[in-house]
Amino acid sequence: MIEYDDRLREVERRNGESVSLKKQLEVTKKQLETTIIEVSKVKWELQSALVEVSGLKMSMPTERDAAVQEFLVDPSSDDDSDNEASIGEQSQESEDGLEDADECGDGDVVETQSDIVRGSTSYEDDS
């Protein structure tokens, strides 16, 4: 009978430990679910930010092209006499100050703004 009582106490003790562990498991499960939800929200926010950054990145060349176009002169326009004079001055300044900038070290030809307007390149002028 003593063995039976000892075994019964051991089973009750283990049962109590099991109940305690089960309660801890439920608490941990709820914490994990909350953490998963928070991680999902952060992941969504990061994906949204990535989409926004990608959109901004895609718009950068467009803005750059618009800025370049703003400084280029349309040679077919009749009322650009002031612009043509300023381009001439710019090309003279660039020829005076940057004569060796016409060719890069790798043999590529560099077009100046006045070359673009005239429709020629520095390479063609050398021929």
N, C-alpha and C positions, 0 to 999 in steps of 0.2 A: 504494500500500500504506500509505503514511503516513496518508492520509485515512481509510482503513479503521481503522487503529489508534486514531486520534483519535476517530473515531465510536464505536468499541467502548468506549473509556475513558469517553466522555460517557454512553453508555447504562448502563454499570456504575455510574457516579456517580449518575445519576438513579435507577437501580434501588435503590441504597443509601439514597437520600433517601426513596424510596417506602416501603421496608421500615421505616425509622425513623418516618415519618409514620403508617404502618399500626399500629405498636406504640403510638404516642401516641394514636391513635384508639381502640384497644382499651381503654387505660387510662381515657381520657375517657369512653368508653361505660360502663365499669363504675362510674365515679364518678357518672355521670348516673343510672344505674339505682339506685344506693344512695340518691342524693338524692331520686329520685322515690318510693322506698319510705318514706323518712323523712318526706317531705312528706305522703304518704298517711296515715301514722300520725298526724301532727300534725292533719291535716284531720279525721280520725275523732275524735280527742280534742276538737277544737273543736266538732264537731257534737254530741258527747255532752254537752259542757258547755252548749251552747246548749239542748239538750233539757232538761237539768236546770234551767237558769235559767228556761226557759219554764214548766216545772212549778212552780217556786217562785213565779213571777209569777202563775200561775193560782191558787195556793193563798193568795196574799195577801188577796184580797177575802174569801175564806172565813174566814180568821183575823180579819180586821177585823169581819166580820159577827158572828162568835162573840163578839168583845169587846164589840160594841155590845149584843148580846142579853144579855150578862152584866149590863150596867148598866140595861137596861130592866126594868120591873116588869110582870108579867102581871096586869091588872086583874081577871081572873076568879078569881084565887087568893084564898082566905079568910084565909090566915095572913100577909098582907103588911102588917099594921098598922104595923110598924116602918118598912117601906120607904115606905109612903104618907106617913108623917110626915117622913121624910128628903127625899122628893121635894117635899113642900110647902115645906120649908125651902129646898131648892135653888131652887125656882121663885121664892120670895120674894127670895133672894139675887140671882138673875139679873134679876128685875124691878128691884131696887134699883140694882144695879151696871151693868146693860147695857140700859137702857130703850130706847135708840135702836138696839139690835141686832135689833129685831123685823123691820125691813125693810132689805134690802140696797139699795145705790145703784141697782141695776138694776130695782127693783120686785119682786124675788122675796121671798117670805115665808119667814122662818126659823122652823122649829119648834123649840121648846125641848123638853127631856126631859119636862117636866111636861105640855106640850101633847100630846106623843105619847101619854102615858099617858092623858090625859083624852080623847083622840081628837079634838082640835080643833087649830086653828092660830091664830096671833096675828092673822091676817087676819080670821078668822071672829069673833074677840072684838071687833074694831073695828066690826063691822056693827051 
